[in-house]
């Protein structure tokens, strides 16, 4: 009777939760390996940001990640290799995505939208943490920091250059050296805000009114009074070319 009762209890118990996916011969699947790698990178980033390079060890990263130290060596290399991947891979992965201006908006509103996206990217908490880490360790890894900074700035300039190219195609601004326009725009909009935030000297974001004033100054200085006067007027939709209309039917 007792034996039958024990069997009934075991049958009524819920089945144990399935463990991580495994491939052949009990090996982790590719998806599981990628998940573990992402977790190690996240943990390493948090530790490097909080403690700095010198005070963070492979043992710290391994313990917090729940993996063996030898596993880190096998998949990532030494501490310097992990740090380089954290700074370069994580920073490049977070690069400002390509921008497409609102083609139905006025020139002023289109640039205001790009301004907000730019500041959102530059002052994102993760971006700030990684940039502070880069500043702190720049003397230890000057080549890495130069590479990351150049890649980041080039991506931002390329995105903003594209915005001005589109605005010129729509007739909102004249055909010009859009790369120069992008550089002037970024310099004016950002000013010293990033370095002040990254060094903890000043953490207040620019106000909307301040940003609007900068955009007005940029438009007037770069494109002249005629375009500045019409900058808040929405563009007129251009009629499609007859050939394009026929091709779409």
BAKE-40907 format. One record per residue (C-alpha): x, y, z. Coordinates in nm, 2 decimals, decimal comma, padded with zeros to 4 digits, always signed. Layout:
<bavexs>
+--------+--------+--------+
:     px :     py :     pz :
+--------+--------+--------+
:      X :      Y :      Z :
...
+--------+--------+--------+
</bavexs>
This chain:
<bavexs>
+--------+--------+--------+
:     px :     py :     pz :
+--------+--------+--------+
: +00,00 : +00,00 : +00,00 :
: +00,28 : +00,24 : +00,10 :
: +00,46 : +00,15 : -00,23 :
: +00,15 : +00,24 : -00,44 :
: +00,11 : +00,57 : -00,25 :
: +00,47 : +00,67 : -00,31 :
: +00,44 : +00,59 : -00,68 :
: +00,12 : +00,79 : -00,70 :
: +00,29 : +01,09 : -00,54 :
: +00,58 : +01,08 : -00,78 :
: +00,34 : +01,07 : -01,07 :
: +00,15 : +01,37 : -00,94 :
: +00,47 : +01,58 : -00,89 :
: +00,53 : +01,84 : -01,18 :
: +00,81 : +01,75 : -01,42 :
: +01,14 : +01,94 : -01,35 :
: +01,20 : +02,25 : -01,56 :
: +01,40 : +02,18 : -01,88 :
: +01,77 : +02,29 : -01,86 :
: +01,95 : +02,49 : -02,12 :
: +01,93 : +02,37 : -02,48 :
: +02,20 : +02,12 : -02,56 :
: +02,34 : +02,00 : -02,89 :
: +02,50 : +01,67 : -02,96 :
: +02,68 : +01,49 : -02,68 :
: +02,55 : +01,74 : -02,43 :
: +02,73 : +02,04 : -02,58 :
: +02,56 : +02,38 : -02,56 :
: +02,39 : +02,49 : -02,87 :
: +02,51 : +02,79 : -03,07 :
: +02,22 : +03,00 : -02,93 :
: +02,32 : +02,91 : -02,57 :
: +02,68 : +02,99 : -02,64 :
: +02,58 : +03,33 : -02,77 :
: +02,36 : +03,39 : -02,47 :
: +02,65 : +03,31 : -02,24 :
: +02,89 : +03,53 : -02,43 :
: +02,64 : +03,82 : -02,42 :
: +02,61 : +03,77 : -02,04 :
: +02,99 : +03,77 : -01,99 :
: +03,02 : +04,09 : -02,20 :
: +02,74 : +04,26 : -01,99 :
: +02,90 : +04,16 : -01,66 :
: +03,25 : +04,26 : -01,78 :
: +03,11 : +04,60 : -01,89 :
: +02,94 : +04,66 : -01,55 :
: +03,26 : +04,56 : -01,36 :
: +03,50 : +04,77 : -01,57 :
: +03,27 : +05,07 : -01,54 :
: +03,22 : +05,04 : -01,17 :
: +03,57 : +04,93 : -01,06 :
: +03,80 : +05,03 : -01,35 :
: +04,04 : +04,81 : -01,54 :
: +04,31 : +04,77 : -01,27 :
: +04,06 : +04,67 : -01,00 :
: +03,87 : +04,41 : -01,21 :
: +04,01 : +04,06 : -01,25 :
: +03,91 : +03,76 : -01,46 :
: +03,81 : +03,59 : -01,14 :
: +03,56 : +03,87 : -01,07 :
: +03,41 : +03,84 : -01,42 :
: +03,40 : +03,46 : -01,41 :
: +03,23 : +03,45 : -01,07 :
: +02,97 : +03,72 : -01,16 :
: +02,90 : +03,55 : -01,50 :
: +02,87 : +03,20 : -01,35 :
: +03,14 : +03,05 : -01,57 :
: +03,48 : +02,90 : -01,50 :
: +03,79 : +03,12 : -01,54 :
: +03,94 : +02,88 : -01,79 :
: +03,62 : +02,92 : -02,00 :
: +03,69 : +03,30 : -02,03 :
: +04,05 : +03,22 : -02,14 :
: +03,92 : +02,98 : -02,40 :
: +03,65 : +03,21 : -02,55 :
: +03,78 : +03,56 : -02,49 :
: +04,15 : +03,55 : -02,39 :
: +04,31 : +03,75 : -02,11 :
: +04,16 : +04,05 : -01,93 :
: +04,30 : +04,30 : -02,18 :
: +04,13 : +04,11 : -02,47 :
: +03,80 : +04,12 : -02,28 :
: +03,84 : +04,49 : -02,21 :
: +03,91 : +04,56 : -02,57 :
: +03,61 : +04,37 : -02,68 :
: +03,39 : +04,54 : -02,42 :
: +03,50 : +04,89 : -02,53 :
: +03,52 : +04,84 : -02,90 :
: +03,25 : +04,58 : -02,97 :
: +03,00 : +04,74 : -02,73 :
: +03,06 : +05,09 : -02,83 :
: +03,05 : +05,01 : -03,21 :
: +02,73 : +04,81 : -03,15 :
: +02,57 : +05,11 : -02,99 :
: +02,66 : +05,35 : -03,27 :
: +02,40 : +05,60 : -03,37 :
: +02,17 : +05,43 : -03,62 :
: +02,12 : +05,59 : -03,97 :
: +01,88 : +05,88 : -03,96 :
: +01,61 : +05,96 : -04,21 :
: +01,47 : +06,31 : -04,17 :
: +01,09 : +06,37 : -04,17 :
: +01,04 : +06,48 : -04,53 :
: +00,70 : +06,63 : -04,45 :
: +00,84 : +06,85 : -04,18 :
: +00,98 : +07,20 : -04,21 :
: +01,36 : +07,24 : -04,22 :
: +01,36 : +07,37 : -03,86 :
: +01,15 : +07,07 : -03,73 :
: +01,35 : +06,82 : -03,93 :
: +01,68 : +06,95 : -03,77 :
: +01,52 : +06,96 : -03,43 :
: +01,43 : +06,60 : -03,47 :
: +01,78 : +06,51 : -03,56 :
: +01,91 : +06,72 : -03,27 :
: +01,71 : +06,52 : -03,02 :
: +01,82 : +06,19 : -03,17 :
: +02,18 : +06,30 : -03,16 :
: +02,16 : +06,40 : -02,79 :
: +01,97 : +06,08 : -02,71 :
: +02,26 : +05,88 : -02,85 :
: +02,54 : +06,09 : -02,69 :
: +02,38 : +06,11 : -02,35 :
: +02,23 : +05,76 : -02,33 :
: +02,33 : +05,62 : -01,98 :
: +02,51 : +05,33 : -02,14 :
: +02,70 : +05,55 : -02,38 :
: +02,80 : +05,78 : -02,09 :
: +02,92 : +05,49 : -01,88 :
: +03,14 : +05,35 : -02,17 :
: +03,27 : +05,69 : -02,26 :
: +03,37 : +05,76 : -01,90 :
: +03,55 : +05,43 : -01,90 :
: +03,73 : +05,52 : -02,22 :
: +03,84 : +05,86 : -02,07 :
: +03,96 : +05,69 : -01,75 :
: +04,17 : +05,42 : -01,94 :
: +04,28 : +05,63 : -02,24 :
: +04,64 : +05,65 : -02,13 :
: +04,65 : +05,27 : -02,08 :
: +04,49 : +05,20 : -02,42 :
: +04,56 : +05,50 : -02,64 :
: +04,53 : +05,31 : -02,97 :
: +04,20 : +05,15 : -02,88 :
: +04,05 : +05,47 : -02,76 :
: +04,16 : +05,66 : -03,07 :
: +04,01 : +05,38 : -03,29 :
: +03,67 : +05,38 : -03,11 :
: +03,65 : +05,76 : -03,10 :
: +03,72 : +05,80 : -03,47 :
: +03,47 : +05,53 : -03,56 :
: +03,20 : +05,68 : -03,34 :
: +03,25 : +06,04 : -03,47 :
: +03,28 : +05,93 : -03,83 :
: +02,95 : +05,74 : -03,80 :
: +02,77 : +06,04 : -03,65 :
: +02,90 : +06,27 : -03,92 :
: +02,80 : +06,03 : -04,20 :
: +02,45 : +06,01 : -04,06 :
: +02,41 : +06,39 : -04,04 :
: +02,56 : +06,43 : -04,38 :
: +02,29 : +06,20 : -04,52 :
: +02,03 : +06,42 : -04,35 :
: +02,15 : +06,73 : -04,52 :
: +02,17 : +06,54 : -04,85 :
: +01,81 : +06,45 : -04,83 :
: +01,71 : +06,80 : -04,73 :
: +01,89 : +06,93 : -05,04 :
: +01,72 : +06,67 : -05,26 :
: +01,38 : +06,80 : -05,13 :
: +01,48 : +07,16 : -05,21 :
: +01,48 : +07,28 : -04,85 :
: +01,85 : +07,38 : -04,85 :
: +02,09 : +07,45 : -05,14 :
: +02,33 : +07,19 : -05,28 :
: +02,65 : +07,24 : -05,09 :
: +02,93 : +07,07 : -04,91 :
: +02,70 : +06,86 : -04,68 :
: +02,99 : +06,70 : -04,49 :
: +03,10 : +07,05 : -04,38 :
: +02,74 : +07,13 : -04,29 :
: +02,72 : +06,82 : -04,08 :
: +03,05 : +06,89 : -03,89 :
: +02,94 : +07,25 : -03,82 :
: +02,59 : +07,13 : -03,71 :
: +02,73 : +06,87 : -03,47 :
: +02,99 : +07,11 : -03,32 :
: +02,72 : +07,37 : -03,26 :
: +02,46 : +07,14 : -03,12 :
: +02,68 : +06,93 : -02,89 :
: +02,93 : +07,20 : -02,79 :
: +03,11 : +07,10 : -02,47 :
: +02,81 : +06,90 : -02,34 :
: +02,96 : +06,55 : -02,39 :
: +03,29 : +06,62 : -02,22 :
: +03,12 : +06,80 : -01,94 :
: +02,89 : +06,51 : -01,88 :
: +03,16 : +06,24 : -01,93 :
: +03,38 : +06,41 : -01,67 :
: +03,10 : +06,46 : -01,42 :
: +03,15 : +06,84 : -01,43 :
: +02,80 : +06,91 : -01,55 :
: +02,51 : +06,67 : -01,60 :
: +02,22 : +06,90 : -01,70 :
: +02,09 : +06,84 : -02,05 :
: +02,04 : +07,14 : -02,28 :
: +01,69 : +07,28 : -02,27 :
: +01,46 : +07,27 : -02,57 :
: +01,47 : +07,64 : -02,60 :
: +01,85 : +07,64 : -02,60 :
: +01,85 : +07,38 : -02,88 :
: +01,60 : +07,57 : -03,08 :
: +01,81 : +07,88 : -03,06 :
: +02,11 : +07,69 : -03,18 :
: +01,92 : +07,55 : -03,48 :
: +01,81 : +07,90 : -03,57 :
: +02,16 : +08,03 : -03,56 :
: +02,29 : +07,73 : -03,77 :
: +02,03 : +07,78 : -04,04 :
: +02,08 : +08,16 : -04,06 :
: +02,46 : +08,13 : -04,05 :
: +02,49 : +07,84 : -04,29 :
: +02,21 : +07,90 : -04,54 :
: +02,14 : +08,27 : -04,52 :
: +01,83 : +08,49 : -04,43 :
: +01,60 : +08,38 : -04,71 :
: +01,61 : +08,01 : -04,61 :
: +01,60 : +08,10 : -04,24 :
: +01,28 : +08,30 : -04,29 :
: +01,11 : +08,00 : -04,45 :
: +01,27 : +07,74 : -04,22 :
: +00,95 : +07,68 : -04,02 :
: +00,73 : +07,64 : -04,33 :
: +00,65 : +07,28 : -04,43 :
: +00,77 : +07,19 : -04,78 :
: +00,53 : +07,16 : -05,06 :
: +00,50 : +06,81 : -05,20 :
: +00,67 : +06,79 : -05,54 :
: +00,46 : +06,63 : -05,81 :
: +00,60 : +06,29 : -05,92 :
: +00,76 : +06,27 : -06,26 :
: +00,53 : +06,13 : -06,53 :
: +00,77 : +05,85 : -06,62 :
: +00,79 : +05,75 : -06,25 :
: +00,41 : +05,75 : -06,22 :
: +00,37 : +05,53 : -06,53 :
: +00,64 : +05,29 : -06,41 :
: +00,45 : +05,23 : -06,08 :
: +00,13 : +05,14 : -06,26 :
+--------+--------+--------+
</bavexs>
